[in-house]
Amino acid sequence: MYNCSDLKKGLKILIDGEPHVIAGFDFTKPGKGQSLYKCKLRNMVTGSLFDRTYRSGESFVPASLVESDMQFLYQDDSGYVFMDQKNYEQIVLTEEVLGNDKYFLVDNMEVKVLMFGERGIGLTLPIFVNLRVTISDPWVKGDTATGNNKPATVETGYTLQVPAFVDEGTLIQIDTRTGDYVTRVKE
Amino acid sequence: MSLCLREKHDRLVERARIVQTIRAFFIESAFLEIETPQRIPLNAPEANIAPVLSGNWQLQTSPELAMKRLLAAGYKNIFQISHCWRDEERGRKHLPEFTMLEWYRSHCDYTQLMTDCENLFRYLLPQAQIDYQGHNIILDQPFERLSISEAFERYTDTSPLQAIAEDRFDELIAFSIEPQLGLKRPTILYDYPAELASLARCKTGHPELAERFELYIAGLELANAFSELNDPEEQRQRFSKEAGIISTNGSHPNLLPEPFLTDLQNMPAAAGIALGVDRLVMLLTDSHSIDQVVAFPPEDL
């Protein structure tokens, strides 16, 4: 169990049976009054953000979360299907849970899935992924508004800015933390 | 956000200047500077202030009791700048060890301390204005006087007594009222419900109110002041009530500071105020966090 003095940004606690992470934290105490612990909480399943204020004496159950090594298998109507590398069990993550991470998934990619009990609630991707450019118009000389960059769409449907010399069909490396272009990949 | 010591240099220089200027102000105003022990047998029992223990004794949460014993012995106008400790208070505006300025005046009530605050700030800031976190605060006119009941009427949907009954007085002060106070000129928030001021004298003709005020500038709570209670019997009852709340919360022994209660019968009418020096330095150096104005926050030790 945690008490109020354990509360800080990043701590994971259970509220109404769901895991929440403290996204923002402020201690305040009006003169001679009670200590107030104002938390901005994010529901780790739904992503919803809300404020809640706690007082000294309250206690909290830690949300126990495990990261499992998994392999991305395929996407179907039910969502994105992953297989646990240890016990070969399959789980499904919804598009809602994945957010933008869905753009960086390649078949057979090894990832870490954040598990709350039997539920997958998040993903840690490799830092770099290689994806093929499917659509990118040739760079128009003199288009100085975007510097030497132009938009490109990759095989997963993700659109980003790439240098002018990147053509359709090129394999490029993307930083999954920022979503930015890194380099061309030699094949 | 931990700033390295070298980056704090200018703020620490300014801090030294501010402390020296405070001293000069009180010496010029004929106050005697006092030092009292910081490690004491017992603090005043207060429901929401937890002392740091030091062996069988405690570190002071405030020098209040010792200062009042000096008033009782005939010292008239006294001030002290000292470290105080309050356990588990840590945040943007809180350090568990911090620096407090306290001053006390015999034969005065809290209205004199309101004037002292105005004079101290004008002495500290000859330019008569402060820029703090985007607010421009003007000091060249009297500070705003706002009673607690006016503040609740202006900024909340309830009254102070109703808020206490619903146990949301502190939330409303912290989140609905404080952020609105002292944004154009400093605000003196005064006349608290009597139950929220266990060391203050009640207002003449209004036993439900205590002669207590807090000073706010740019939403920062800077100082807490009272007309001091000097009735030993009433003080004993109020201490017992606070000690009762503490002992139901935790395991503190139900002892009272007896030498203070004995001396209190000799204390003349008096008023006293505690001002957080670290917060004053935050305000005058436009610092967002208290960590920026001390050399070593506890996490850096």
Interface residues (C-beta under 8 A of the other chain):
Chain A: S5 D26 F27 T28 K29 P30 G31 K32 G33 Q34 S35 L36 K38 T53 S56 G57
Chain B: E46 N48 I49 E88 E89 R90 G91 R92 K93 H94 F169 D170 E171 I173 A174 F175 E178 L196 A197 E214 E221 N224 N249
